[in-house]
Amino acid sequence: MWHLLLADENLIFSVALAIMLILAVLEGGATLLGMGLSGLFEHLIPGLDLHTDAHLPDNSNALSRLLGWMKVGEVPLLVVLIVFLTCFGLIGIGLQAIALQLTGLLWPGWLMCLPSLLLTLPCTRALSSLVGKVMPRDETTAIRSDALVGRIAIITLGEARHGSPAEARTRDQFGQTHYVMVEPDEEDAVLRQGEEVLLIRQLGSRFRAIANPHPQLSASHGRP
């Protein structure tokens, strides 16, 4: 097993597993200290510029849809990332082990990345969905989701357009954090990453929102 992990052909998969372990240990330690790395990780997201080219809105929407498909929003982004890195590392090394048995040699890491990634995406979705059902989450079990209507939220990931939601973070009246998928109420409106919005109604699992009409109210304080 160690020779597979340390082989040059498996470097990318071993690095993925190493990063996963580091994130898991940091999150565990931060949780014990009452801090929580997940909250800090989500807080840093608005500062990331995922849309450096204004002429590529479709790419941003595709990314948002992909992350939503992988259960980002239902499960904290950090958890999904840990699941993704675990699946990618284990699947990659597993495929290399099969290749070694069948051909007697390890294949180049770059060649194994694509099939590993293709298998990783559905595995991440399935495991994230399972984690979301069993993990204790005060942000989704304390109140009804429609009670969030009227709250101020901040777009944390993606760019929300009509029919193409993005992830947003808000807080309820108890100060508990919720991650929801929002899209603008107006067809031509665009809600960009880092913007504060007002949740005005819920349609199924999504919320319709408008730009925050009361800038003096901040989502960071969880006030309606």
Secondary structure as UniProt FT lines:
FT   HELIX           2..6
FT   HELIX           8..10
FT   HELIX           11..32
FT   TURN            33..34
FT   HELIX           37..44
FT   HELIX           45..47
FT   TURN            54..55
FT   HELIX           57..69
FT   TURN            70..71
FT   TURN            73..74
FT   HELIX           77..103
FT   HELIX           109..134
FT   HELIX           138..141
FT   HELIX           145..148
FT   TURN            149..150
FT   STRAND          152..157
FT   STRAND          160..161
FT   TURN            162..163
FT   STRAND          166..171
FT   TURN            173..174
FT   STRAND          177..184
FT   TURN            187..188
FT   STRAND          190..191
FT   TURN            193..194
FT   STRAND          196..203
FT   TURN            204..205
FT   STRAND          206..211
FT   TURN            215..216
FT   HELIX           219..221
//
